[in-house]
Amino acid sequence: MTDPEKPIDSRILVDAIEEAKDIGREGMAHPSTRPVLTGAAVGAVAGWVLPVVGPILGGVAGAGFMLYKRVRP
């Protein structure tokens, strides 16, 4: 899955893309789906409270952060 010769930034991106594809294929059965959706919800609420960010950007940021934490704990 990961090649030790590649730089770490490239491996993180590749692993995150693979994880997102697996989430899309398996849906709610995938173990990462619930934490990523929870992160999106928390980010959307935080974005709704903050006037500059907005709920959409907050949701995307929250989901991205949780996906990153699932790929690289």
C-alpha positions in Angstrom: 0.0 0.0 0.0 2.7 2.5 0.9 6.1 2.6 -0.7 8.9 3.6 1.7 10.8 5.3 -1.2 8.0 7.9 -1.7 8.0 11.1 0.3 5.6 11.1 3.2 3.4 13.8 1.8 2.7 11.7 -1.3 1.9 8.6 0.8 -0.6 10.6 3.0 -2.4 11.8 -0.1 -2.5 8.3 -1.7 -3.7 6.7 1.6 -6.4 9.4 2.1 -7.7 8.9 -1.5 -7.8 5.1 -1.0 -9.6 5.5 2.4 -12.1 7.9 0.8 -12.8 5.4 -2.0 -13.3 2.6 0.5 -15.7 4.7 2.4 -17.6 5.4 -0.8 -17.7 1.7 -1.7 -18.7 0.3 1.7 -20.9 3.2 2.9 -21.9 3.0 6.6 -20.3 -0.5 7.0 -16.8 1.0 6.7 -15.2 1.7 10.1 -14.1 5.2 9.1 -17.5 6.5 7.9 -19.0 7.4 11.3 -15.9 9.4 12.6 -15.6 11.3 9.3 -19.3 12.2 9.3 -19.1 13.2 12.9 -16.1 15.4 12.1 -18.1 17.0 9.2 -21.0 17.7 11.6 -18.8 19.3 14.2 -17.1 21.3 11.6 -20.4 22.5 10.1 -21.6 23.6 13.6 -18.4 25.4 14.2 -18.6 27.0 10.8 -22.1 28.1 11.5 -21.0 29.8 14.7 -18.0 31.5 13.1 -19.1 34.3 10.8 -16.3 34.1 8.3 -16.0 30.3 7.7 -19.6 29.1 7.1 -21.1 25.7 7.6 -20.0 24.2 4.2 -16.4 25.1 4.6 -16.5 24.0 8.2 -18.0 20.7 7.3 -15.4 20.0 4.6 -12.6 21.0 7.0 -14.0 18.8 9.8 -14.4 15.8 7.5 -10.9 16.3 6.1 -9.4 16.6 9.5 -11.1 13.4 10.7 -10.1 11.5 7.5 -6.5 12.6 8.1 -6.7 11.4 11.7 -8.0 8.0 10.4 -5.2 7.7 7.9 -2.4 9.0 10.2 -3.4 8.5 13.9 
